[in-house]
Each structure stands twice: as structure tokens, then as C-alpha cells.
């Protein structure tokens, strides 16, 4: 099993979620996060005054999938979250030792 964390632009969330759901992926955790990478933030003008915005708003998607579905999930996220501009985000993949469904006590892939 693998854990996928993807940091994407907030306006791409619905498109990514719908594409994953259409492909049969169940379960997704979404968090609103702020940070910066190569963008180093940006500047905004409000009432004639320029402000530096150091932390850019993003969305973090977390999902668990089986090893055989990993490439499909990554492909979907890459295609739907991409705008081609700096700040599209990153995808991180972790090995997952186990998962346990609290209600039934099922573990491993059966818990997904």
C-alpha cells in the first residue's frame, strides 16, 4: 500500500477529486495549507499599498491506494492539477505499513 500526498492549487481540487472518483478511487482527505516553494510567495496591492504574501494558499490531498493502482492515481493527479505554471504543486509517495478499519478491525488492503 502507498500513501499519496499532493499539494495542489485550490481551484483544481474539484477537478482532481472528480477524476479520482470517476476512476474508482475511494476516500480522500483534504486540508487547506499555506506554504511556498520556488514561487517564494507573491505581491498584492490593496488600496494602493503593496503587500508581500510569503505563504501561498494551497490544498493538500491525502489518499491511500494499493501498489497496483499507484501509477493510475499519480497520472490522474498530474493531468488534472497541471496548469503549466510555477506553483502547480508536488506529489509525495510513502510506503504504508498497515491500515486498520476501526469499525470492523479489518487490516491491510481489506481496510481500504
C-alpha atoms as a printed R data frame, in Angstrom:
    type eleno elety resid chain resno       x      y       z
1   ATOM     1    CA   UNK     A     1   0.000  0.000   0.000
2   ATOM     2    CA   UNK     A     2   1.075  3.566  -0.656
3   ATOM     3    CA   UNK     A     3   0.143  6.933   0.784
4   ATOM     4    CA   UNK     A     4  -0.043  9.787  -1.709
5   ATOM     5    CA   UNK     A     5   0.199 13.405  -0.572
6   ATOM     6    CA   UNK     A     6  -0.369 16.006  -3.258
7   ATOM     7    CA   UNK     A     7  -0.067 19.751  -2.783
8   ATOM     8    CA   UNK     A     8  -2.135 21.464  -5.492
9   ATOM     9    CA   UNK     A     9  -3.769 24.770  -6.372
10  ATOM    10    CA   UNK     A    10  -7.103 25.236  -4.547
11  ATOM    11    CA   UNK     A    11  -9.109 25.849  -7.731
12  ATOM    12    CA   UNK     A    12  -8.018 22.441  -9.088
13  ATOM    13    CA   UNK     A    13  -9.421 20.449  -6.141
14  ATOM    14    CA   UNK     A    14 -12.879 19.722  -7.583
15  ATOM    15    CA   UNK     A    15 -11.428 18.590 -10.906
16  ATOM    16    CA   UNK     A    16  -8.891 16.281  -9.227
17  ATOM    17    CA   UNK     A    17 -11.473 14.840  -6.820
18  ATOM    18    CA   UNK     A    18 -13.954 14.158  -9.605
19  ATOM    19    CA   UNK     A    19 -11.334 12.467 -11.808
20  ATOM    20    CA   UNK     A    20 -10.153 10.247  -8.935
21  ATOM    21    CA   UNK     A    21 -13.722  9.336  -8.041
22  ATOM    22    CA   UNK     A    22 -14.571  8.529 -11.680
23  ATOM    23    CA   UNK     A    23 -11.553  6.191 -11.770
24  ATOM    24    CA   UNK     A    24 -12.854  4.295  -8.733
25  ATOM    25    CA   UNK     A    25 -10.635  5.729  -6.014
26  ATOM    26    CA   UNK     A    26 -12.482  5.912  -2.712
27  ATOM    27    CA   UNK     A    27 -11.528  8.063   0.202
28  ATOM    28    CA   UNK     A    28  -9.690 11.346   0.173
29  ATOM    29    CA   UNK     A    29  -8.586 13.698   2.914
30  ATOM    30    CA   UNK     A    30  -8.264 17.369   2.058
31  ATOM    31    CA   UNK     A    31  -6.583 20.101   4.103
32  ATOM    32    CA   UNK     A    32  -6.172 23.778   3.384
33  ATOM    33    CA   UNK     A    33  -2.483 24.588   3.782
34  ATOM    34    CA   UNK     A    34  -0.165 27.514   3.150
35  ATOM    35    CA   UNK     A    35   3.453 27.443   2.100
36  ATOM    36    CA   UNK     A    36   5.976 28.311  -0.552
37  ATOM    37    CA   UNK     A    37   8.445 26.637  -2.822
38  ATOM    38    CA   UNK     A    38  10.131 28.155  -5.836
39  ATOM    39    CA   UNK     A    39   7.373 30.766  -6.008
40  ATOM    40    CA   UNK     A    40   8.663 32.450  -2.843
41  ATOM    41    CA   UNK     A    41   5.224 33.961  -2.315
42  ATOM    42    CA   UNK     A    42   3.870 36.879  -4.306
43  ATOM    43    CA   UNK     A    43   2.954 40.553  -4.031
44  ATOM    44    CA   UNK     A    44  -0.538 42.001  -3.914
45  ATOM    45    CA   UNK     A    45  -1.736 45.585  -3.972
46  ATOM    46    CA   UNK     A    46  -4.544 46.540  -1.603
47  ATOM    47    CA   UNK     A    47  -5.825 50.136  -1.528
48  ATOM    48    CA   UNK     A    48  -2.655 51.394  -3.138
49  ATOM    49    CA   UNK     A    49  -0.285 49.634  -0.730
50  ATOM    50    CA   UNK     A    50   1.852 46.705  -1.849
51  ATOM    51    CA   UNK     A    51   1.965 43.658   0.447
52  ATOM    52    CA   UNK     A    52   4.245 40.623   0.310
53  ATOM    53    CA   UNK     A    53   2.324 37.368   0.655
54  ATOM    54    CA   UNK     A    54   5.001 34.927   1.843
55  ATOM    55    CA   UNK     A    55   2.796 31.859   2.208
56  ATOM    56    CA   UNK     A    56   0.694 30.883  -0.798
57  ATOM    57    CA   UNK     A    57  -2.646 29.112  -0.134
58  ATOM    58    CA   UNK     A    58  -2.684 25.527  -1.387
59  ATOM    59    CA   UNK     A    59  -4.681 22.334  -0.834
60  ATOM    60    CA   UNK     A    60  -3.159 19.088   0.422
61  ATOM    61    CA   UNK     A    61  -4.800 15.873  -0.731
62  ATOM    62    CA   UNK     A    62  -4.003 12.656   1.119
63  ATOM    63    CA   UNK     A    63  -5.085  9.251  -0.115
64  ATOM    64    CA   UNK     A    64  -4.159  5.604   0.291
65  ATOM    65    CA   UNK     A    65  -4.102  3.137  -2.586
66  ATOM    66    CA   UNK     A    66  -2.853 -0.323  -3.422
67  ATOM    67    CA   UNK     A    67   0.525 -0.676  -5.104
68  ATOM    68    CA   UNK     A    68  -1.061 -1.730  -8.405
69  ATOM    69    CA   UNK     A    69  -3.220  1.444  -8.567
70  ATOM    70    CA   UNK     A    70  -0.457  3.897  -7.617
71  ATOM    71    CA   UNK     A    71   0.579  4.882 -11.154
72  ATOM    72    CA   UNK     A    72  -3.055  5.452 -12.178
73  ATOM    73    CA   UNK     A    73  -3.642  7.792  -9.205
74  ATOM    74    CA   UNK     A    74  -0.434  9.728  -9.891
75  ATOM    75    CA   UNK     A    75  -1.318 10.058 -13.575
76  ATOM    76    CA   UNK     A    76  -4.786 11.412 -12.751
77  ATOM    77    CA   UNK     A    77  -3.433 13.973 -10.284
78  ATOM    78    CA   UNK     A    78  -0.689 15.068 -12.684
79  ATOM    79    CA   UNK     A    79  -3.064 15.548 -15.607
80  ATOM    80    CA   UNK     A    80  -5.867 17.295 -13.744
81  ATOM    81    CA   UNK     A    81  -3.816 19.538 -11.418
82  ATOM    82    CA   UNK     A    82  -1.358 20.777 -14.042
83  ATOM    83    CA   UNK     A    83  -1.618 24.329 -15.375
84  ATOM    84    CA   UNK     A    84   1.939 24.538 -16.701
85  ATOM    85    CA   UNK     A    85   2.777 27.484 -14.461
86  ATOM    86    CA   UNK     A    86   5.135 27.713 -11.493
87  ATOM    87    CA   UNK     A    87   3.247 26.692  -8.349
88  ATOM    88    CA   UNK     A    88   1.316 23.690  -9.690
89  ATOM    89    CA   UNK     A    89   2.458 21.703  -6.646
90  ATOM    90    CA   UNK     A    90   4.150 18.459  -5.723
91  ATOM    91    CA   UNK     A    91   3.260 14.802  -5.179
92  ATOM    92    CA   UNK     A    92   4.867 12.748  -2.414
93  ATOM    93    CA   UNK     A    93   4.600  8.955  -2.151
94  ATOM    94    CA   UNK     A    94   5.158  6.986   1.055
95  ATOM    95    CA   UNK     A    95   5.228  3.272   1.788
96  ATOM    96    CA   UNK     A    96   2.397  2.381   4.144
97  ATOM    97    CA   UNK     A    97   2.992 -0.401   6.639
98  ATOM    98    CA   UNK     A    98  -0.639 -1.088   7.523
99  ATOM    99    CA   UNK     A    99  -4.165  0.298   7.632
100 ATOM   100    CA   UNK     A   100  -6.883 -0.719  10.072
101 ATOM   101    CA   UNK     A   101 -10.613 -0.073   9.717
102 ATOM   102    CA   UNK     A   102 -11.732  0.908  13.209
103 ATOM   103    CA   UNK     A   103 -15.336 -0.263  12.818
104 ATOM   104    CA   UNK     A   104 -14.566 -3.847  11.745
105 ATOM   105    CA   UNK     A   105 -10.942 -4.372  12.708
106 ATOM   106    CA   UNK     A   106 -10.030 -5.293   9.129
107 ATOM   107    CA   UNK     A   107  -6.417 -4.586   8.255
108 ATOM   108    CA   UNK     A   108  -4.226 -4.258   5.180
109 ATOM   109    CA   UNK     A   109  -5.831 -3.788   1.764
110 ATOM   110    CA   UNK     A   110  -9.156 -5.093   3.141
111 ATOM   111    CA   UNK     A   111  -9.332 -1.943   5.281
112 ATOM   112    CA   UNK     A   112  -9.220  0.305   2.234
